[in-house]
Each structure stands twice: as C-alpha cells, then as structure tokens.
Amino acid sequence: MAPEKIVATKFDAAGNPTRSRPVCAYPAEAVYNGSGDINDAANFSCRTPKLQERTVTPSDLVNIRNSLTQRTLMLPNR
C-alpha cells in the first residue's frame, strides 16, 4: 500500500533538522493546521482541495480541437 505522506526534512550545516514538511500524495496538499511551529511537519495535514465544477462551452471545444490539430501537424509521425 502506498504511503499517504512522506516527511521531508531540511538540515543545517551541522546536521541539525531546521524544517520538516509532509509531501502528500497527489492531489492532496500540505496545509498548516493553524497552531504550533510552522517548521514542524506534525503541524500540517494532507488535504485534498475541492475541485470546482466547470461548464464546457462551445469555444472550449473549438480550442481543444485546434490544439489537437496543431499537435497532429507538429508530430506527423505519431
């Protein structure tokens, strides 16, 4: 099973830890809990942001089609 997060740590020249942060599995992001030392990973949580719903318009479809056409023209051996 894949880990939910990995803690990354920055060390100073003497080898002492100066900062740690969780590295969250995509699409989650590290978010400060609001209290405690901002340099300690224990004060952060991995949270997945809510995606905004978006309506696809006819102009979006034209832009997508044009982009795909340009890609085909630029990469004829695909």
CNS distance restraints for C-alpha pairs under 8 A (distance, minus, plus):
assign (resid   3 and name CA) (resid  25 and name CA) 7.77 0.50 0.50
assign (resid   4 and name CA) (resid  24 and name CA) 6.37 0.50 0.50
assign (resid   4 and name CA) (resid  25 and name CA) 5.93 0.50 0.50
assign (resid   5 and name CA) (resid  22 and name CA) 5.99 0.50 0.50
assign (resid   5 and name CA) (resid  23 and name CA) 5.46 0.50 0.50
assign (resid   5 and name CA) (resid  24 and name CA) 4.46 0.50 0.50
assign (resid   5 and name CA) (resid  25 and name CA) 5.98 0.50 0.50
assign (resid   5 and name CA) (resid  46 and name CA) 7.46 0.50 0.50
assign (resid   6 and name CA) (resid  22 and name CA) 5.55 0.50 0.50
assign (resid   6 and name CA) (resid  23 and name CA) 5.11 0.50 0.50
assign (resid   6 and name CA) (resid  24 and name CA) 6.61 0.50 0.50
assign (resid   7 and name CA) (resid  20 and name CA) 6.56 0.50 0.50
assign (resid   7 and name CA) (resid  21 and name CA) 5.61 0.50 0.50
assign (resid   7 and name CA) (resid  22 and name CA) 4.31 0.50 0.50
assign (resid   7 and name CA) (resid  23 and name CA) 5.91 0.50 0.50
assign (resid   7 and name CA) (resid  41 and name CA) 6.86 0.50 0.50
assign (resid   8 and name CA) (resid  20 and name CA) 5.48 0.50 0.50
assign (resid   8 and name CA) (resid  21 and name CA) 5.40 0.50 0.50
assign (resid   8 and name CA) (resid  22 and name CA) 6.04 0.50 0.50
assign (resid   8 and name CA) (resid  23 and name CA) 6.59 0.50 0.50
assign (resid   9 and name CA) (resid  17 and name CA) 6.55 0.50 0.50
assign (resid   9 and name CA) (resid  18 and name CA) 7.50 0.50 0.50
assign (resid   9 and name CA) (resid  19 and name CA) 5.70 0.50 0.50
assign (resid   9 and name CA) (resid  20 and name CA) 4.21 0.50 0.50
assign (resid   9 and name CA) (resid  21 and name CA) 6.60 0.50 0.50
assign (resid  10 and name CA) (resid  17 and name CA) 5.78 0.50 0.50
assign (resid  10 and name CA) (resid  18 and name CA) 5.71 0.50 0.50
assign (resid  10 and name CA) (resid  19 and name CA) 5.19 0.50 0.50
assign (resid  10 and name CA) (resid  20 and name CA) 6.23 0.50 0.50
assign (resid  11 and name CA) (resid  15 and name CA) 5.35 0.50 0.50
assign (resid  11 and name CA) (resid  16 and name CA) 5.25 0.50 0.50
assign (resid  11 and name CA) (resid  17 and name CA) 4.27 0.50 0.50
assign (resid  11 and name CA) (resid  18 and name CA) 5.39 0.50 0.50
assign (resid  11 and name CA) (resid  19 and name CA) 7.20 0.50 0.50
assign (resid  12 and name CA) (resid  16 and name CA) 5.50 0.50 0.50
assign (resid  12 and name CA) (resid  17 and name CA) 6.41 0.50 0.50
assign (resid  12 and name CA) (resid  18 and name CA) 6.30 0.50 0.50
assign (resid  18 and name CA) (resid  39 and name CA) 7.04 0.50 0.50
assign (resid  19 and name CA) (resid  39 and name CA) 4.51 0.50 0.50
assign (resid  19 and name CA) (resid  40 and name CA) 6.17 0.50 0.50
assign (resid  19 and name CA) (resid  41 and name CA) 7.86 0.50 0.50
assign (resid  20 and name CA) (resid  39 and name CA) 5.70 0.50 0.50
assign (resid  20 and name CA) (resid  40 and name CA) 5.24 0.50 0.50
assign (resid  20 and name CA) (resid  41 and name CA) 4.99 0.50 0.50
assign (resid  21 and name CA) (resid  30 and name CA) 7.60 0.50 0.50
assign (resid  21 and name CA) (resid  39 and name CA) 7.22 0.50 0.50
assign (resid  21 and name CA) (resid  40 and name CA) 6.59 0.50 0.50
assign (resid  21 and name CA) (resid  41 and name CA) 4.36 0.50 0.50
assign (resid  21 and name CA) (resid  44 and name CA) 7.31 0.50 0.50
assign (resid  22 and name CA) (resid  30 and name CA) 6.19 0.50 0.50
assign (resid  22 and name CA) (resid  41 and name CA) 5.65 0.50 0.50
assign (resid  22 and name CA) (resid  44 and name CA) 7.04 0.50 0.50
assign (resid  22 and name CA) (resid  45 and name CA) 7.65 0.50 0.50
assign (resid  22 and name CA) (resid  46 and name CA) 7.55 0.50 0.50
assign (resid  23 and name CA) (resid  29 and name CA) 7.68 0.50 0.50
assign (resid  23 and name CA) (resid  30 and name CA) 6.76 0.50 0.50
assign (resid  24 and name CA) (resid  28 and name CA) 5.67 0.50 0.50
assign (resid  24 and name CA) (resid  29 and name CA) 5.76 0.50 0.50
assign (resid  24 and name CA) (resid  30 and name CA) 6.26 0.50 0.50
assign (resid  24 and name CA) (resid  46 and name CA) 5.80 0.50 0.50
assign (resid  25 and name CA) (resid  29 and name CA) 7.73 0.50 0.50
assign (resid  27 and name CA) (resid  48 and name CA) 5.96 0.50 0.50
assign (resid  27 and name CA) (resid  49 and name CA) 7.56 0.50 0.50
assign (resid  28 and name CA) (resid  46 and name CA) 5.68 0.50 0.50
assign (resid  28 and name CA) (resid  47 and name CA) 4.97 0.50 0.50
assign (resid  28 and name CA) (resid  48 and name CA) 4.00 0.50 0.50
assign (resid  28 and name CA) (resid  49 and name CA) 6.68 0.50 0.50
assign (resid  29 and name CA) (resid  45 and name CA) 7.98 0.50 0.50
assign (resid  29 and name CA) (resid  46 and name CA) 5.30 0.50 0.50
assign (resid  29 and name CA) (resid  47 and name CA) 5.41 0.50 0.50
assign (resid  29 and name CA) (resid  48 and name CA) 6.15 0.50 0.50
assign (resid  29 and name CA) (resid  49 and name CA) 7.45 0.50 0.50
assign (resid  30 and name CA) (resid  44 and name CA) 6.04 0.50 0.50
assign (resid  30 and name CA) (resid  45 and name CA) 5.57 0.50 0.50
assign (resid  30 and name CA) (resid  46 and name CA) 4.70 0.50 0.50
assign (resid  30 and name CA) (resid  47 and name CA) 6.52 0.50 0.50
assign (resid  31 and name CA) (resid  44 and name CA) 5.34 0.50 0.50
assign (resid  31 and name CA) (resid  45 and name CA) 5.36 0.50 0.50
assign (resid  31 and name CA) (resid  46 and name CA) 6.21 0.50 0.50
assign (resid  31 and name CA) (resid  47 and name CA) 6.69 0.50 0.50
assign (resid  32 and name CA) (resid  38 and name CA) 7.32 0.50 0.50
assign (resid  32 and name CA) (resid  43 and name CA) 6.13 0.50 0.50
assign (resid  32 and name CA) (resid  44 and name CA) 4.47 0.50 0.50
assign (resid  32 and name CA) (resid  45 and name CA) 6.57 0.50 0.50
assign (resid  33 and name CA) (resid  43 and name CA) 5.64 0.50 0.50
assign (resid  33 and name CA) (resid  44 and name CA) 5.36 0.50 0.50
assign (resid  33 and name CA) (resid  45 and name CA) 6.62 0.50 0.50
assign (resid  34 and name CA) (resid  43 and name CA) 7.70 0.50 0.50
assign (resid  35 and name CA) (resid  43 and name CA) 6.88 0.50 0.50
assign (resid  36 and name CA) (resid  40 and name CA) 7.84 0.50 0.50
assign (resid  36 and name CA) (resid  43 and name CA) 6.02 0.50 0.50
assign (resid  37 and name CA) (resid  43 and name CA) 6.84 0.50 0.50
assign (resid  38 and name CA) (resid  43 and name CA) 6.83 0.50 0.50
assign (resid  40 and name CA) (resid  44 and name CA) 7.71 0.50 0.50
assign (resid  56 and name CA) (resid  60 and name CA) 6.09 0.50 0.50
assign (resid  56 and name CA) (resid  61 and name CA) 7.37 0.50 0.50
assign (resid  57 and name CA) (resid  61 and name CA) 6.69 0.50 0.50
assign (resid  58 and name CA) (resid  62 and name CA) 6.43 0.50 0.50
assign (resid  59 and name CA) (resid  63 and name CA) 6.20 0.50 0.50
assign (resid  60 and name CA) (resid  64 and name CA) 6.19 0.50 0.50
assign (resid  61 and name CA) (resid  65 and name CA) 6.10 0.50 0.50
assign (resid  62 and name CA) (resid  66 and name CA) 6.08 0.50 0.50
assign (resid  63 and name CA) (resid  67 and name CA) 6.06 0.50 0.50
assign (resid  64 and name CA) (resid  68 and name CA) 6.21 0.50 0.50
assign (resid  65 and name CA) (resid  69 and name CA) 6.13 0.50 0.50
assign (resid  66 and name CA) (resid  70 and name CA) 6.14 0.50 0.50
assign (resid  67 and name CA) (resid  71 and name CA) 6.22 0.50 0.50
assign (resid  68 and name CA) (resid  72 and name CA) 6.23 0.50 0.50
assign (resid  69 and name CA) (resid  73 and name CA) 6.26 0.50 0.50
assign (resid  70 and name CA) (resid  74 and name CA) 6.10 0.50 0.50
assign (resid  71 and name CA) (resid  75 and name CA) 6.02 0.50 0.50
assign (resid  72 and name CA) (resid  76 and name CA) 5.81 0.50 0.50
assign (resid  72 and name CA) (resid  78 and name CA) 7.61 0.50 0.50
